Amino acid sequence: MPLSISLTVNGDRHDVPLEDARATLLDVLRERIGLTGTKKGCDRGQCGACTVLVDGRRVNSCLSLAMSMDGADVTTIEGLAQGEDLHPVQAAFIEHDGFQCGYCTPGQIMSAVGLIAEGEAGDDPERIREGMSGNLCRCAAYPGITAAVIDAQRRMAEAEDERKRA
Amino acid sequence: MPDTILMPAGHVRLGSNAGQPMTRRDGIAKVTGAATYAADNRPDRLLYAVYASAGIARGRVAKLDVDTARAHPGVVEVYTPENRPALEQDPDEKFHMFAWRTEALQNDSVRYANQPVALVVAETLEAATEGARLLSPEYEEQPARIGFDNGEIYEPGSTGIGGAVTFSKGDIEAGRKAAVRTTETHIDTPLQYHNAMEPHAAVAEWDGDLLTLDCPNQALVMARDMFAKYFGIPGENITLRSPYLGGGFGSKAIPIGPYILAILAARELDRPVKIALRRDQMFGPVGHRGGTRQVVKLGTNADGQLTALEHNATSTTSSFDEFIEGAGNASHNLYASPAISTAHKGVRMDTGTPGPMRAPGEASGSAALECAMDEAAEAAGLDPLEFRLRNYSETDPASGKPFSSKALRECYAEGAKRFGWATRPLEPGTMRDENGHLVGWGVGTSLFPAPMFQALATATLRADGTATVATGGVDMGQGAWTALAQIAADGLGLPAERVEFLAGTSLQPDGGVAGGSGHTATAGGALFAAGSDAIRQLAELATNDPDSPLFGAGNAGVEARDGRLCAADDDSRSEAYEDILARAGLTALEGSGTGGRDPSIGEQWAMFSHGAVFAEVKVDPELYQIRVTRLVGAFAAGRIINPKLAQSQLTGGMIWGLSSALHEEGIHDLRSGRLVNGDFAGYHIPVNADAPSVEALLIDEEDPYVNTLGVKGVGELGITGTVGAIANAVWHATGTRVRSFPIHISALLK
């Protein structure tokens, strides 16, 4: 049965013919659409390297069948920066050295963006560590990751306050 | 340590860029998804390869349903031992000291679970995956030999790569007799699997007999030449590209069967082929840390000084090759003892062959030694830090040579102060936190050698005052791109932003191996020498040119600073690089350099990085759940090129130590020989919440002997010391001595 799905990825619409119903969202992003920033670390939802936002919610794209994503609005690591301007979470990861090899980083950053949007962790380090614990980092850049998320969360909250005041 | 030092070669200084906490040069690429790892490459007409994994640990493949796999839509080819095209190099021959026997379908035997037994190539990843599944192998199975008690124990040929199997110094018998107390500590460590976040991957594309290979690799030129042997082509025919590695930890230096098969398929099918191992396949043909069974016997005199140190280890290896985790070697160079004896045995098991995994030998050996030192301190009634200080070695215990530098005393002092060690009660089980949890504090000493390998580099100064430097160096996350570029810029006397840094492919001069914690010293040494060479030539031009303000200053009388040559004794006389080159009519000037160590240095000096790690654990008094609530490490590793990145390396290493202490172990089913936890759900590594407070202090250490740059290494140091510190903290909390790693709750249940 020939299938086709429509995805909005980072604001761009992609009509993806799916000759294979077994394809995951992760593999469609990487191998068909060509957005390889999202990484495959385990392919079974255990490491978080493939984290993307689907309709604003963080999900493991390796566990999401592409077929079930028809009409979804997907944000990947490639869609965070506005041109040359990095997203505050991206900038904070560089500043706080929240990565080494960089392979888990797209997933960490998408997860952090999702976590901050969820608004549950605030700037509480313990809750941030828990909230980021679905994303493994074998280089163990965890101290930097936590510091980056705290910093980005604060900056984003301040920017939001300023926006409201203005 | 001064920020700036004048190098013996004159002209250039280290310290303008080096020593600064610069952020990673590859930071933007890594946070935007623009960094391309091997599997991110998608050349036109790409095919996908998936290998079928052996489902038994020992025997032979009796049947593969090749017809069904081949009939699956999208499947292009299926390779088995029956139709696998010939290779020019036998994968079962050890043709290089870094080559391990690997499985590339040379026959139908199975020597461990998860080895490749067939390769399926298809138009899509999904079709290749399904094709591999459809092969449904049937086996003739033999009983698996797994576990220390089930494998053949034998006398190995070496430990690690070419390391000694036994060592002795002094009279152990006399040392034992001189002791007023002896302790005997038994420690088991498990098989561990590197599990870089990036699974091993390769994209191979042939153009005639030229091969482009995108493949994460820690030793580009060496690996290139090894790949070339399999295909009977000169090494220069291969372009190996590895600009980003998603972690290596020792597992990504050499060709492995799956790579060789993918390259072969690409040649046979005349299309590019991509292979990316699944996570479960990372527990197979890519190496691991062998398990160890260790015994450390210590004798101490009435003053709490060691009289004898014996450290014996039995380490697991495969049935068909050898890599022995040299755990006992960790006892050679740390604590003073008039008599030291170490010995290793091997035990053959039906696993893949182990290999170097971050601090190979040192990590597991340090764990046992530090536990043993704690037991001896307890027996002597001494604070464990005080006991270590009483056994501080002023010269290398193994060789008697002086240390090129050793600021371990300062590490102990600064780490203890930061941690608050002074208030630690001697007795175990006496501290509780506000929630009633048992609290324990432990210490361990870190030690890692400061080796150097061989590397080459070039530095090209251009007429516009910018430069390009090149070395086939590798950044697997340690920050080489940044730290090496800092060194290179100082070698040229230029700000870092004016230096283009080329690395990460086999097209550049051989940058050596990113391993052994020696890459910064080695490749950095080559880059610095190349820059100095270019500046020396530039100074020749200027000081011999009557039109230059530097005329007559003499070659040694000028220094390179910020893109200008300056008279060393007169700041008013200086000239920009571009002006010197322009007047000489040159568009560019090239310098070259080598990195390496004169063997005479090693004959004179013992060279090691040191550190002290302090751990706090909290243990639930009813459930015995263990949390490492604080880790403080203080480390001395010579000149630190980039403190920000060095701290990340060290804290990352400490969390590896935490992982060894509490989390990771490969668990085999003794009946089938298969790993029962070959994925991230079962093979536990720390998550963010497991490491709430990890801090690395950098202790000043000036080392004029270790190499021109004064650089040691920090990549592996942080693991050592940490494992033992945590185990000792668990004892301090609970009164229970650790006998095997990782520490299970069951070990603490009373």
Interface residues (C-beta under 8 A of the other chain):
Chain A: E19 D20 R22 A23 D27 R30 E31 G34 L35 T36 G37 T38 K39 K40 G41 C42 D43 R44 Q46 C47 A49 T76 I77 E78 L80 A81 L86 Q90 A91 F93 I94 E95 D97 F99 Q100 C101 G102 Y103 C104 T105 P106 I109 P125 E126 I128 R129 E130 M132 S133 G134 N135 L136 C137 R138 C139 A140 A141 Y142 P143 G144 I145 T146
Chain B: T23 R24 D26 G27 I28 A29 K30 V31 T32 G33 A34 A35 T36 Y37 A39 D40 R42 G74 T124 L125 E126 A127 T129 E130 N195 A196 M197 E198 P199 Y244 L245 G246 G247 G248 F249 A276 R278 R279 M476 G477 Q478 G479 K644 L645 Q647 S648 Q649 T651 G652 M654 I655 W656 S659 D679 F680 A681 I685 P686 V687 N688 A689 D690 A691 P692 V694 E695
